[in-house]
Amino acid sequence: MKAEYLIVLAVSFIAPFILSFSKKMDFYKYSLRLILSLGIPFVLFVVWDFIVTSRGHWSFNPNYIIGLRVFNLPIEEILFFLIIPFCGIFTWESVKYFTRNYK
Amino acid sequence: MKEYTILAVFSIFLAIFADLVLKTKLIRNKRFWIFWGVMFILIFIVNGYLTWRPVVIYGNEFFMNIRLFTIPIEDFLYGFGLITLNIVIWEYCTRKFTKRSESKIT
């Protein structure tokens, strides 16, 4: 199915996204914090991905991507570098919350 | 050494370097390693699926072809570099912005 990579991203994203609005964490308290912590690694890793994809480090199975590309990268691969870090930061905040009494 | 292997290791050095320079001290924080225990499982599921189908196909001459299930070990290093860098910047900003808003109150 063409949408498979996109579905994997959506499934990863849905629960962290909804729960990120929980009042128990101040996830959106500083919008600049979210922009910088997602944005700086995003630029770095997408540039890396553009270069190594054209060198042949990896390729994307045309059966599982919708076919929209930015230069040589499927749109899914670019979204990956925002969605997976978002899930990572959410998981980090969750671990901090659940270990708040832990020294 | 293969290109992807070198770059993946480099991304870890970059994240650790950022942690040291920005003084976020995450690599010495126990909760950070608990976090990575959880993340490892989540990455294993998502990346496991992507490499098992496979959605992403790896060029043989660029990685060592040592895999955990279907996941190249370089992917774990690279994921660690990426997300640790996200968390380092997040924690750095948290400290900066919290201090600033506290000083506004007083």
N, CA and C atoms of all chains as a GROMACS GRO file, in nm:
protein
  627
    1MET      N    1   0.083  -0.120   0.000
    1MET     CA    2   0.000   0.000   0.000
    1MET      C    3   0.087   0.126   0.000
    2LYS      N    4   0.054   0.217  -0.088
    2LYS     CA    5   0.136   0.338  -0.109
    2LYS      C    6   0.150   0.424   0.016
    3ALA      N    7   0.049   0.418   0.104
    3ALA     CA    8   0.050   0.509   0.218
    3ALA      C    9   0.120   0.451   0.341
    4GLU      N   10   0.184   0.336   0.325
    4GLU     CA   11   0.234   0.266   0.444
    4GLU      C   12   0.333   0.344   0.528
    5TYR      N   13   0.432   0.406   0.464
    5TYR     CA   14   0.530   0.485   0.540
    5TYR      C   15   0.459   0.598   0.615
    6LEU      N   16   0.362   0.660   0.546
    6LEU     CA   17   0.286   0.769   0.607
    6LEU      C   18   0.202   0.720   0.725
    7ILE      N   19   0.146   0.600   0.712
    7ILE     CA   20   0.065   0.543   0.821
    7ILE      C   21   0.152   0.512   0.943
    8VAL      N   22   0.273   0.459   0.918
    8VAL     CA   23   0.366   0.431   1.028
    8VAL      C   24   0.393   0.560   1.106
    9LEU      N   25   0.415   0.670   1.034
    9LEU     CA   26   0.439   0.798   1.099
    9LEU      C   27   0.316   0.846   1.176
   10ALA      N   28   0.198   0.831   1.113
   10ALA     CA   29   0.074   0.876   1.177
   10ALA      C   30   0.047   0.798   1.305
   11VAL      N   31   0.068   0.667   1.300
   11VAL     CA   32   0.046   0.582   1.418
   11VAL      C   33   0.142   0.621   1.531
   12SER      N   34   0.268   0.650   1.494
   12SER     CA   35   0.366   0.692   1.595
   12SER      C   36   0.326   0.825   1.659
   13PHE      N   37   0.268   0.913   1.577
   13PHE     CA   38   0.245   1.051   1.616
   13PHE      C   39   0.118   1.070   1.699
   14ILE      N   40   0.014   0.993   1.670
   14ILE     CA   41  -0.120   1.025   1.720
   14ILE      C   42  -0.128   1.032   1.873
   15ALA      N   43  -0.080   0.929   1.942
   15ALA     CA   44  -0.091   0.928   2.089
   15ALA      C   45  -0.005   1.037   2.153
   16PRO      N   46   0.126   1.048   2.118
   16PRO     CA   47   0.205   1.157   2.175
   16PRO      C   48   0.145   1.294   2.148
   17PHE      N   49   0.091   1.314   2.027
   17PHE     CA   50   0.035   1.446   1.994
   17PHE      C   51  -0.084   1.480   2.083
   18ILE      N   52  -0.176   1.387   2.097
   18ILE     CA   53  -0.295   1.413   2.181
   18ILE      C   54  -0.254   1.434   2.326
   19LEU      N   55  -0.166   1.345   2.376
   19LEU     CA   56  -0.128   1.351   2.517
   19LEU      C   57  -0.037   1.471   2.549
   20SER      N   58   0.024   1.528   2.445
   20SER     CA   59   0.114   1.643   2.469
   20SER      C   60   0.037   1.765   2.519
   21PHE      N   61  -0.096   1.763   2.502
   21PHE     CA   62  -0.176   1.876   2.554
   21PHE      C   63  -0.216   1.857   2.700
   22SER      N   64  -0.173   1.746   2.759
   22SER     CA   65  -0.201   1.718   2.900
   22SER      C   66  -0.152   1.833   2.988
   23LYS      N   67  -0.233   1.866   3.088
   23LYS     CA   68  -0.195   1.975   3.178
   23LYS      C   69  -0.081   1.933   3.271
   24LYS      N   70  -0.054   1.800   3.276
   24LYS     CA   71   0.053   1.751   3.363
   24LYS      C   72   0.192   1.782   3.308
   25MET      N   73   0.198   1.819   3.181
   25MET     CA   74   0.328   1.863   3.128
   25MET      C   75   0.309   1.997   3.057
   26ASP      N   76   0.412   2.083   3.068
   26ASP     CA   77   0.401   2.214   3.004
   26ASP      C   78   0.470   2.211   2.868
   27PHE      N   79   0.418   2.122   2.783
   27PHE     CA   80   0.484   2.095   2.655
   27PHE      C   81   0.492   2.218   2.565
   28TYR      N   82   0.386   2.298   2.564
   28TYR     CA   83   0.382   2.414   2.473
   28TYR      C   84   0.404   2.546   2.546
   29LYS      N   85   0.463   2.538   2.665
   29LYS     CA   86   0.484   2.658   2.745
   29LYS      C   87   0.576   2.758   2.674
   30TYR      N   88   0.683   2.706   2.618
   30TYR     CA   89   0.776   2.792   2.542
   30TYR      C   90   0.778   2.741   2.398
   31SER      N   91   0.711   2.814   2.308
   31SER     CA   92   0.704   2.762   2.171
   31SER      C   93   0.842   2.763   2.105
   32LEU      N   94   0.927   2.859   2.146
   32LEU     CA   95   1.062   2.866   2.089
   32LEU      C   96   1.143   2.740   2.124
   33ARG      N   97   1.118   2.686   2.243
   33ARG     CA   98   1.188   2.563   2.286
   33ARG      C   99   1.156   2.448   2.191
   34LEU      N  100   1.028   2.435   2.155
   34LEU     CA  101   0.988   2.327   2.064
   34LEU      C  102   1.046   2.351   1.924
   35ILE      N  103   1.040   2.477   1.879
   35ILE     CA  104   1.089   2.510   1.745
   35ILE      C  105   1.239   2.482   1.733
   36LEU      N  106   1.318   2.525   1.832
   36LEU     CA  107   1.463   2.507   1.826
   36LEU      C  108   1.504   2.360   1.840
   37SER      N  109   1.440   2.291   1.935
   37SER     CA  110   1.483   2.153   1.961
   37SER      C  111   1.442   2.059   1.848
   38LEU      N  112   1.336   2.093   1.776
   38LEU     CA  113   1.301   2.015   1.657
   38LEU      C  114   1.375   2.067   1.534
   39GLY      N  115   1.387   2.200   1.525
   39GLY     CA  116   1.435   2.264   1.402
   39GLY      C  117   1.582   2.246   1.373
   40ILE      N  118   1.667   2.263   1.475
   40ILE     CA  119   1.812   2.254   1.451
   40ILE      C  120   1.853   2.114   1.405
   41PRO      N  121   1.817   2.008   1.481
   41PRO     CA  122   1.850   1.873   1.432
   41PRO      C  123   1.782   1.843   1.297
   42PHE      N  124   1.661   1.895   1.276
   42PHE     CA  125   1.590   1.872   1.150
   42PHE      C  126   1.674   1.917   1.030
   43VAL      N  127   1.722   2.041   1.036
   43VAL     CA  128   1.801   2.095   0.925
   43VAL      C  129   1.925   2.008   0.901
   44LEU      N  130   1.995   1.978   1.010
   44LEU     CA  131   2.117   1.898   1.002
   44LEU      C  132   2.095   1.760   0.940
   45PHE      N  133   1.992   1.691   0.990
   45PHE     CA  134   1.970   1.553   0.948
   45PHE      C  135   1.903   1.544   0.811
   46VAL      N  136   1.825   1.645   0.773
   46VAL     CA  137   1.765   1.642   0.639
   46VAL      C  138   1.873   1.670   0.534
   47VAL      N  139   1.964   1.762   0.564
   47VAL     CA  140   2.076   1.788   0.472
   47VAL      C  141   2.159   1.660   0.456
   48TRP      N  142   2.190   1.598   0.568
   48TRP     CA  143   2.261   1.469   0.566
   48TRP      C  144   2.185   1.370   0.477
   49ASP      N  145   2.054   1.362   0.495
   49ASP     CA  146   1.973   1.265   0.422
   49ASP      C  147   1.973   1.292   0.271
   50PHE      N  148   1.962   1.421   0.234
   50PHE     CA  149   1.968   1.457   0.092
   50PHE      C  150   2.098   1.404   0.029
   51ILE      N  151   2.210   1.430   0.099
   51ILE     CA  152   2.341   1.395   0.043
   51ILE      C  153   2.358   1.243   0.033
   52VAL      N  154   2.330   1.172   0.145
   52VAL     CA  155   2.358   1.028   0.143
   52VAL      C  156   2.257   0.950   0.059
   53THR      N  157   2.134   1.003   0.045
   53THR     CA  158   2.038   0.935  -0.043
   53THR      C  159   2.086   0.943  -0.187
   54SER      N  160   2.141   1.058  -0.226
   54SER     CA  161   2.191   1.069  -0.363
   54SER      C  162   2.319   0.987  -0.382
   55ARG      N  163   2.392   0.960  -0.273
   55ARG     CA  164   2.510   0.874  -0.282
   55ARG      C  165   2.472   0.726  -0.285
   56GLY      N  166   2.350   0.694  -0.243
   56GLY     CA  167   2.305   0.556  -0.248
   56GLY      C  168   2.309   0.482  -0.115
   57HIS      N  169   2.322   0.557  -0.004
   57HIS     CA  170   2.321   0.491   0.127
   57HIS      C  171   2.192   0.412   0.148
   58TRP      N  172   2.083   0.469   0.100
   58TRP     CA  173   1.955   0.398   0.108
   58TRP      C  174   1.861   0.450   0.001
   59SER      N  175   1.755   0.373  -0.024
   59SER     CA  176   1.652   0.418  -0.117
   59SER      C  177   1.517   0.379  -0.059
   60PHE      N  178   1.412   0.430  -0.120
   60PHE     CA  179   1.278   0.411  -0.065
   60PHE      C  180   1.195   0.328  -0.159
   61ASN      N  181   1.135   0.226  -0.104
   61ASN     CA  182   1.055   0.134  -0.183
   61ASN      C  183   0.932   0.206  -0.240
   62PRO      N  184   0.924   0.218  -0.373
   62PRO     CA  185   0.812   0.295  -0.433
   62PRO      C  186   0.675   0.236  -0.402
   63ASN      N  187   0.670   0.112  -0.354
   63ASN     CA  188   0.540   0.050  -0.321
   63ASN      C  189   0.478   0.107  -0.194
   64TYR      N  190   0.561   0.170  -0.110
   64TYR     CA  191   0.512   0.212   0.022
   64TYR      C  192   0.520   0.362   0.047
   65ILE      N  193   0.545   0.440  -0.055
   65ILE     CA  194   0.545   0.586  -0.040
   65ILE      C  195   0.446   0.647  -0.140
   66ILE      N  196   0.388   0.763  -0.100
   66ILE     CA  197   0.281   0.818  -0.184
   66ILE      C  198   0.335   0.879  -0.315
   67GLY      N  199   0.464   0.909  -0.319
   67GLY     CA  200   0.524   0.954  -0.445
   67GLY      C  201   0.554   1.103  -0.452
   68LEU      N  202   0.514   1.176  -0.347
   68LEU     CA  203   0.548   1.318  -0.341
   68LEU      C  204   0.692   1.331  -0.294
   69ARG      N  205   0.774   1.404  -0.370
   69ARG     CA  206   0.915   1.416  -0.332
   69ARG      C  207   0.959   1.562  -0.326
   70VAL      N  208   1.054   1.588  -0.236
   70VAL     CA  209   1.125   1.716  -0.235
   70VAL      C  210   1.268   1.680  -0.277
   71PHE      N  211   1.308   1.725  -0.396
   71PHE     CA  212   1.431   1.678  -0.458
   71PHE      C  213   1.430   1.526  -0.462
   72ASN      N  214   1.524   1.462  -0.392
   72ASN     CA  215   1.529   1.315  -0.400
   72ASN      C  216   1.464   1.245  -0.280
   73LEU      N  217   1.407   1.324  -0.188
   73LEU     CA  218   1.350   1.262  -0.068
   73LEU      C  219   1.197   1.257  -0.070
   74PRO      N  220   1.139   1.140  -0.040
   74PRO     CA  221   0.994   1.132  -0.026
   74PRO      C  222   0.949   1.224   0.088
   75ILE      N  223   0.833   1.281   0.075
   75ILE     CA  224   0.778   1.371   0.177
   75ILE      C  225   0.773   1.302   0.314
   76GLU      N  226   0.749   1.170   0.313
   76GLU     CA  227   0.744   1.092   0.439
   76GLU      C  228   0.878   1.099   0.513
   77GLU      N  229   0.987   1.088   0.436
   77GLU     CA  230   1.120   1.088   0.497
   77GLU      C  231   1.151   1.224   0.562
   78ILE      N  232   1.100   1.331   0.502
   78ILE     CA  233   1.122   1.464   0.560
   78ILE      C  234   1.037   1.480   0.687
   79LEU      N  235   0.911   1.433   0.680
   79LEU     CA  236   0.824   1.438   0.799
   79LEU      C  237   0.882   1.354   0.914
   80PHE      N  238   0.951   1.246   0.879
   80PHE     CA  239   1.014   1.158   0.978
   80PHE      C  240   1.097   1.238   1.077
   81PHE      N  241   1.172   1.337   1.026
   81PHE     CA  242   1.266   1.412   1.110
   81PHE      C  243   1.197   1.518   1.198
   82LEU      N  244   1.066   1.532   1.182
   82LEU     CA  245   0.989   1.615   1.275
   82LEU      C  246   0.906   1.527   1.369
   83ILE      N  247   0.847   1.423   1.312
   83ILE     CA  248   0.753   1.341   1.390
   83ILE      C  249   0.825   1.254   1.492
   84ILE      N  250   0.930   1.186   1.450
   84ILE     CA  251   1.001   1.097   1.544
   84ILE      C  252   1.067   1.178   1.656
   85PRO      N  253   1.135   1.290   1.626
   85PRO     CA  254   1.184   1.375   1.737
   85PRO      C  255   1.072   1.427   1.828
   86PHE      N  256   0.958   1.462   1.772
   86PHE     CA  257   0.845   1.504   1.856
   86PHE      C  258   0.808   1.392   1.953
   87CYS      N  259   0.797   1.270   1.901
   87CYS     CA  260   0.765   1.154   1.986
   87CYS      C  261   0.875   1.134   2.091
   88GLY      N  262   1.000   1.157   2.052
   88GLY     CA  263   1.113   1.143   2.143
   88GLY      C  264   1.106   1.243   2.258
   89ILE      N  265   1.080   1.369   2.224
   89ILE     CA  266   1.071   1.472   2.328
   89ILE      C  267   0.952   1.445   2.419
   90PHE      N  268   0.840   1.402   2.359
   90PHE     CA  269   0.724   1.368   2.441
   90PHE      C  270   0.757   1.254   2.537
   91THR      N  271   0.826   1.151   2.486
   91THR     CA  272   0.864   1.036   2.570
   91THR      C  273   0.957   1.081   2.683
   92TRP      N  274   1.050   1.170   2.649
   92TRP     CA  275   1.142   1.225   2.750
   92TRP      C  276   1.066   1.298   2.861
   93GLU      N  277   0.969   1.381   2.821
   93GLU     CA  278   0.890   1.453   2.922
   93GLU      C  279   0.806   1.355   3.005
   94SER      N  280   0.757   1.249   2.941
   94SER     CA  281   0.679   1.149   3.014
   94SER      C  282   0.766   1.076   3.114
   95VAL      N  283   0.887   1.035   3.072
   95VAL     CA  284   0.979   0.966   3.162
   95VAL      C  285   1.013   1.058   3.279
   96LYS      N  286   1.036   1.186   3.250
   96LYS     CA  287   1.064   1.282   3.358
   96LYS      C  288   0.946   1.290   3.455
   97TYR      N  289   0.824   1.291   3.400
   97TYR     CA  290   0.705   1.298   3.485
   97TYR      C  291   0.694   1.175   3.574
   98PHE      N  292   0.710   1.057   3.516
   98PHE     CA  293   0.691   0.934   3.593
   98PHE      C  294   0.808   0.903   3.687
   99THR      N  295   0.922   0.969   3.667
   99THR     CA  296   1.037   0.947   3.757
   99THR      C  297   1.062   1.072   3.841
  100ARG      N  298   0.958   1.155   3.859
  100ARG     CA  299   0.979   1.284   3.925
  100ARG      C  300   1.024   1.271   4.071
  101ASN      N  301   0.996   1.155   4.134
  101ASN     CA  302   1.041   1.137   4.272
  101ASN      C  303   1.171   1.057   4.280
  102TYR      N  304   1.228   1.032   4.164
  102TYR     CA  305   1.346   0.945   4.156
  102TYR      C  306   1.473   1.029   4.159
  103LYS      N  307   1.565   0.993   4.249
  103LYS     CA  308   1.692   1.070   4.257
  103LYS      C  309   1.802   0.995   4.185
  104MET      N  310   3.625   0.119   0.724
  104MET     CA  311   3.494   0.159   0.780
  104MET      C  312   3.401   0.210   0.671
  105LYS      N  313   3.274   0.173   0.685
  105LYS     CA  314   3.175   0.213   0.585
  105LYS      C  315   3.125   0.355   0.615
  106GLU      N  316   3.078   0.420   0.508
  106GLU     CA  317   3.036   0.561   0.521
  106GLU      C  318   2.924   0.582   0.622
  107TYR      N  319   2.819   0.500   0.614
  107TYR     CA  320   2.706   0.518   0.704
  107TYR      C  321   2.749   0.493   0.848
  108THR      N  322   2.836   0.395   0.868
  108THR     CA  323   2.887   0.364   1.002
  108THR      C  324   2.960   0.485   1.061
  109ILE      N  325   3.048   0.546   0.980
  109ILE     CA  326   3.125   0.662   1.025
  109ILE      C  327   3.030   0.778   1.061
  110LEU      N  328   2.935   0.806   0.971
  110LEU     CA  329   2.841   0.917   0.994
  110LEU      C  330   2.754   0.893   1.118
  111ALA      N  331   2.711   0.769   1.138
  111ALA     CA  332   2.626   0.736   1.253
  111ALA      C  333   2.703   0.757   1.383
  112VAL      N  334   2.829   0.712   1.386
  112VAL     CA  335   2.913   0.733   1.505
  112VAL      C  336   2.937   0.882   1.526
  113PHE      N  337   2.960   0.953   1.416
  113PHE     CA  338   2.981   1.098   1.424
  113PHE      C  339   2.860   1.167   1.486
  114SER      N  340   2.738   1.124   1.452
  114SER     CA  341   2.617   1.189   1.506
  114SER      C  342   2.609   1.172   1.658
  115ILE      N  343   2.661   1.060   1.709
  115ILE     CA  344   2.664   1.041   1.855
  115ILE      C  345   2.763   1.138   1.918
  116PHE      N  346   2.882   1.150   1.857
  116PHE     CA  347   2.981   1.245   1.908
  116PHE      C  348   2.925   1.388   1.909
  117LEU      N  349   2.852   1.421   1.803
  117LEU     CA  350   2.792   1.554   1.794
  117LEU      C  351   2.694   1.579   1.909
  118ALA      N  352   2.609   1.480   1.937
  118ALA     CA  353   2.510   1.493   2.045
  118ALA      C  354   2.579   1.503   2.180
  119ILE      N  355   2.683   1.422   2.203
  119ILE     CA  356   2.756   1.426   2.331
  119ILE      C  357   2.830   1.558   2.345
  120PHE      N  358   2.887   1.604   2.234
  120PHE     CA  359   2.955   1.734   2.233
  120PHE      C  360   2.859   1.846   2.272
  121ALA      N  361   2.738   1.844   2.213
  121ALA     CA  362   2.636   1.945   2.245
  121ALA      C  363   2.599   1.937   2.393
  122ASP      N  364   2.588   1.816   2.446
  122ASP     CA  365   2.554   1.795   2.588
  122ASP      C  366   2.661   1.856   2.679
  123LEU      N  367   2.787   1.843   2.639
  123LEU     CA  368   2.896   1.897   2.719
  123LEU      C  369   2.903   2.050   2.707
  124VAL      N  370   2.894   2.100   2.584
  124VAL     CA  371   2.906   2.244   2.561
  124VAL      C  372   2.790   2.320   2.625
  125LEU      N  373   2.668   2.268   2.611
  125LEU     CA  374   2.551   2.337   2.664
  125LEU      C  375   2.527   2.303   2.812
  126LYS      N  376   2.614   2.219   2.867
  126LYS     CA  377   2.610   2.183   3.010
  126LYS      C  378   2.475   2.128   3.054
  127THR      N  379   2.413   2.048   2.968
  127THR     CA  380   2.285   1.987   3.005
  127THR      C  381   2.306   1.859   3.088
  128LYS      N  382   2.426   1.806   3.086
  128LYS     CA  383   2.467   1.692   3.171
  128LYS      C  384   2.372   1.573   3.160
  129LEU      N  385   2.321   1.547   3.040
  129LEU     CA  386   2.228   1.436   3.024
  129LEU      C  387   2.297   1.300   3.029
  130ILE      N  388   2.419   1.293   2.974
  130ILE     CA  389   2.483   1.160   2.969
  130ILE      C  390   2.516   1.108   3.109
  131ARG      N  391   2.516   1.196   3.210
  131ARG     CA  392   2.538   1.149   3.346
  131ARG      C  393   2.408   1.144   3.427
  132ASN      N  394   2.295   1.161   3.357
  132ASN     CA  395   2.165   1.163   3.423
  132ASN      C  396   2.098   1.025   3.410
  133LYS      N  397   2.067   0.962   3.524
  133LYS     CA  398   2.007   0.828   3.522
  133LYS      C  399   1.874   0.825   3.448
  134ARG      N  400   1.796   0.931   3.463
  134ARG     CA  401   1.664   0.934   3.397
  134ARG      C  402   1.678   0.936   3.245
  135PHE      N  403   1.788   0.994   3.198
  135PHE     CA  404   1.815   0.996   3.054
  135PHE      C  405   1.834   0.853   3.002
  136TRP      N  406   1.897   0.768   3.082
  136TRP     CA  407   1.920   0.629   3.039
  136TRP      C  408   1.794   0.545   3.055
  137ILE      N  409   1.709   0.580   3.151
  137ILE     CA  410   1.577   0.515   3.160
  137ILE      C  411   1.498   0.549   3.033
  138PHE      N  412   1.503   0.678   2.997
  138PHE     CA  413   1.438   0.725   2.874
  138PHE      C  414   1.486   0.644   2.753
  139TRP      N  415   1.618   0.620   2.746
  139TRP     CA  416   1.669   0.546   2.630
  139TRP      C  417   1.628   0.400   2.632
  140GLY      N  418   1.606   0.345   2.750
  140GLY     CA  419   1.552   0.210   2.760
  140GLY      C  420   1.414   0.202   2.698
  141VAL      N  421   1.331   0.303   2.725
  141VAL     CA  422   1.196   0.310   2.669
  141VAL      C  423   1.203   0.336   2.518
  142MET      N  424   1.286   0.432   2.479
  142MET     CA  425   1.297   0.470   2.338
  142MET      C  426   1.346   0.354   2.252
  143PHE      N  427   1.438   0.276   2.308
  143PHE     CA  428   1.493   0.162   2.234
  143PHE      C  429   1.380   0.069   2.188
  144ILE      N  430   1.284   0.043   2.277
  144ILE     CA  431   1.172  -0.044   2.245
  144ILE      C  432   1.085   0.019   2.134
  145LEU      N  433   1.058   0.150   2.150
  145LEU     CA  434   0.973   0.220   2.052
  145LEU      C  435   1.040   0.226   1.914
  146ILE      N  436   1.170   0.256   1.914
  146ILE     CA  437   1.246   0.262   1.788
  146ILE      C  438   1.250   0.123   1.724
  147PHE      N  439   1.265   0.022   1.810
  147PHE     CA  440   1.270  -0.116   1.759
  147PHE      C  441   1.141  -0.151   1.683
  148ILE      N  442   1.027  -0.107   1.736
  148ILE     CA  443   0.899  -0.136   1.672
  148ILE      C  444   0.886  -0.061   1.539
  149VAL      N  445   0.909   0.072   1.543
  149VAL     CA  446   0.888   0.154   1.423
  149VAL      C  447   0.993   0.122   1.316
  150ASN      N  448   1.119   0.123   1.356
  150ASN     CA  449   1.225   0.097   1.259
  150ASN      C  450   1.226  -0.049   1.214
  151GLY      N  451   1.183  -0.136   1.307
  151GLY     CA  452   1.171  -0.277   1.272
  151GLY      C  453   1.072  -0.296   1.159
  152TYR      N  454   0.959  -0.228   1.170
  152TYR     CA  455   0.858  -0.237   1.064
  152TYR      C  456   0.911  -0.182   0.931
  153LEU      N  457   0.973  -0.064   0.938
  153LEU     CA  458   1.023   0.002   0.816
  153LEU      C  459   1.130  -0.080   0.744
  154THR      N  460   1.212  -0.151   0.822
  154THR     CA  461   1.320  -0.228   0.759
  154THR      C  462   1.276  -0.370   0.723
  155TRP      N  463   1.167  -0.414   0.786
  155TRP     CA  464   1.118  -0.549   0.758
  155TRP      C  465   1.037  -0.555   0.629
  156ARG      N  466   0.961  -0.448   0.600
  156ARG     CA  467   0.875  -0.452   0.480
  156ARG      C  468   0.952  -0.480   0.351
  157PRO      N  469   1.059  -0.421   0.307
  157PRO     CA  470   1.120  -0.302   0.363
  157PRO      C  471   1.074  -0.175   0.294
  158VAL      N  472   1.050  -0.071   0.374
  158VAL     CA  473   1.019   0.061   0.318
  158VAL      C  474   1.151   0.127   0.276
  159VAL      N  475   1.253   0.110   0.361
  159VAL     CA  476   1.385   0.166   0.331
  159VAL      C  477   1.478   0.051   0.294
  160ILE      N  478   1.548   0.069   0.182
  160ILE     CA  479   1.641  -0.034   0.134
  160ILE      C  480   1.783   0.022   0.141
  161TYR      N  481   1.872  -0.053   0.206
  161TYR     CA  482   2.006   0.000   0.232
  161TYR      C  483   2.105  -0.044   0.125
  162GLY      N  484   2.195   0.050   0.090
  162GLY     CA  485   2.300   0.020  -0.008
  162GLY      C  486   2.411  -0.060   0.059
  163ASN      N  487   2.435  -0.180   0.008
  163ASN     CA  488   2.526  -0.274   0.073
  163ASN      C  489   2.667  -0.222   0.099
  164GLU      N  490   2.717  -0.138   0.009
  164GLU     CA  491   2.857  -0.096   0.027
  164GLU      C  492   2.874   0.015   0.131
  165PHE      N  493   2.761   0.066   0.187
  165PHE     CA  494   2.771   0.180   0.278
  165PHE      C  495   2.751   0.146   0.425
  166PHE      N  496   2.712   0.024   0.457
  166PHE     CA  497   2.694  -0.013   0.599
  166PHE      C  498   2.745  -0.155   0.623
  167MET      N  499   2.759  -0.192   0.752
  167MET     CA  500   2.827  -0.317   0.785
  167MET      C  501   2.742  -0.442   0.765
  168ASN      N  502   2.610  -0.418   0.744
  168ASN     CA  503   2.517  -0.529   0.728
  168ASN      C  504   2.508  -0.620   0.850
  169ILE      N  505   2.534  -0.563   0.967
  169ILE     CA  506   2.506  -0.634   1.092
  169ILE      C  507   2.371  -0.582   1.139
  170ARG      N  508   2.275  -0.673   1.154
  170ARG     CA  509   2.139  -0.628   1.185
  170ARG      C  510   2.088  -0.689   1.313
  171LEU      N  511   2.006  -0.612   1.383
  171LEU     CA  512   1.932  -0.662   1.497
  171LEU      C  513   1.789  -0.681   1.446
  172PHE      N  514   1.741  -0.806   1.440
  172PHE     CA  515   1.619  -0.836   1.366
  172PHE      C  516   1.645  -0.789   1.222
  173THR      N  517   1.574  -0.689   1.170
  173THR     CA  518   1.605  -0.644   1.033
  173THR      C  519   1.672  -0.507   1.033
  174ILE      N  520   1.703  -0.456   1.154
  174ILE     CA  521   1.750  -0.317   1.165
  174ILE      C  522   1.903  -0.310   1.165
  175PRO      N  523   1.962  -0.236   1.069
  175PRO     CA  524   2.108  -0.218   1.071
  175PRO      C  525   2.151  -0.151   1.202
  176ILE      N  526   2.261  -0.196   1.263
  176ILE     CA  527   2.299  -0.138   1.392
  176ILE      C  528   2.329   0.011   1.381
  177GLU      N  529   2.372   0.055   1.261
  177GLU     CA  530   2.396   0.198   1.241
  177GLU      C  531   2.271   0.281   1.270
  178ASP      N  532   2.153   0.224   1.238
  178ASP     CA  533   2.026   0.295   1.261
  178ASP      C  534   2.006   0.331   1.408
  179PHE      N  535   2.050   0.240   1.498
  179PHE     CA  536   2.035   0.268   1.641
  179PHE      C  537   2.126   0.383   1.683
  180LEU      N  538   2.249   0.384   1.630
  180LEU     CA  539   2.345   0.489   1.664
  180LEU      C  540   2.293   0.624   1.613
  181TYR      N  541   2.244   0.621   1.491
  181TYR     CA  542   2.194   0.741   1.425
  181TYR      C  543   2.069   0.795   1.497
  182GLY      N  544   1.979   0.705   1.535
  182GLY     CA  545   1.861   0.744   1.612
  182GLY      C  546   1.901   0.803   1.746
  183PHE      N  547   2.001   0.743   1.808
  183PHE     CA  548   2.049   0.794   1.937
  183PHE      C  549   2.107   0.936   1.919
  184GLY      N  550   2.185   0.956   1.815
  184GLY     CA  551   2.243   1.088   1.787
  184GLY      C  552   2.136   1.193   1.763
  185LEU      N  553   2.038   1.158   1.679
  185LEU     CA  554   1.931   1.253   1.645
  185LEU      C  555   1.850   1.292   1.768
  186ILE      N  556   1.795   1.193   1.837
  186ILE     CA  557   1.701   1.225   1.945
  186ILE      C  558   1.773   1.282   2.067
  187THR      N  559   1.897   1.238   2.092
  187THR     CA  560   1.972   1.298   2.202
  187THR      C  561   1.997   1.446   2.174
  188LEU      N  562   2.027   1.480   2.049
  188LEU     CA  563   2.046   1.621   2.013
  188LEU      C  564   1.916   1.701   2.035
  189ASN      N  565   1.801   1.643   1.997
  189ASN     CA  566   1.672   1.707   2.025
  189ASN      C  567   1.656   1.735   2.174
  190ILE      N  568   1.685   1.633   2.256
  190ILE     CA  569   1.662   1.643   2.400
  190ILE      C  570   1.760   1.743   2.465
  191VAL      N  571   1.886   1.743   2.417
  191VAL     CA  572   1.986   1.836   2.471
  191VAL      C  573   1.938   1.981   2.449
  192ILE      N  574   1.894   2.011   2.327
  192ILE     CA  575   1.849   2.148   2.298
  192ILE      C  576   1.722   2.180   2.378
  193TRP      N  577   1.631   2.083   2.387
  193TRP     CA  578   1.509   2.098   2.466
  193TRP      C  579   1.541   2.131   2.611
  194GLU      N  580   1.633   2.058   2.671
  194GLU     CA  581   1.668   2.080   2.811
  194GLU      C  582   1.742   2.213   2.831
  195TYR      N  583   1.827   2.246   2.734
  195TYR     CA  584   1.899   2.374   2.739
  195TYR      C  585   1.799   2.490   2.739
  196CYS      N  586   1.702   2.484   2.648
  196CYS     CA  587   1.598   2.588   2.638
  196CYS      C  588   1.512   2.591   2.764
  197THR      N  589   1.478   2.474   2.816
  197THR     CA  590   1.397   2.467   2.938
  197THR      C  591   1.465   2.544   3.050
  198ARG      N  592   1.596   2.520   3.066
  198ARG     CA  593   1.672   2.587   3.172
  198ARG      C  594   1.677   2.738   3.147
  199LYS      N  595   1.709   2.777   3.024
  199LYS     CA  596   1.719   2.919   2.988
  199LYS      C  597   1.588   2.993   3.009
  200PHE      N  598   1.479   2.937   2.954
  200PHE     CA  599   1.351   3.006   2.954
  200PHE      C  600   1.290   3.010   3.094
  201THR      N  601   1.311   2.903   3.171
  201THR     CA  602   1.256   2.899   3.306
  201THR      C  603   1.323   3.006   3.392
  202LYS      N  604   1.455   3.015   3.381
  202LYS     CA  605   1.529   3.118   3.455
  202LYS      C  606   1.478   3.257   3.422
  203ARG      N  607   1.459   3.278   3.291
  203ARG     CA  608   1.418   3.411   3.246
  203ARG      C  609   1.281   3.450   3.303
  204SER      N  610   1.185   3.353   3.296
  204SER     CA  611   1.050   3.387   3.345
  204SER      C  612   1.048   3.400   3.497
  205GLU      N  613   1.140   3.327   3.566
  205GLU     CA  614   1.148   3.343   3.711
  205GLU      C  615   1.200   3.481   3.749
  206SER      N  616   1.300   3.526   3.673
  206SER     CA  617   1.359   3.656   3.706
  206SER      C  618   1.262   3.770   3.676
  207LYS      N  619   1.166   3.743   3.585
  207LYS     CA  620   1.064   3.844   3.557
  207LYS      C  621   0.971   3.862   3.676
  208ILE      N  622   0.942   3.752   3.745
  208ILE     CA  623   0.850   3.755   3.859
  208ILE      C  624   0.911   3.836   3.973
  209THR      N  625   1.039   3.810   4.001
  209THR     CA  626   1.102   3.876   4.115
  209THR      C  627   1.144   4.020   4.085
   0.00000   0.00000   0.00000
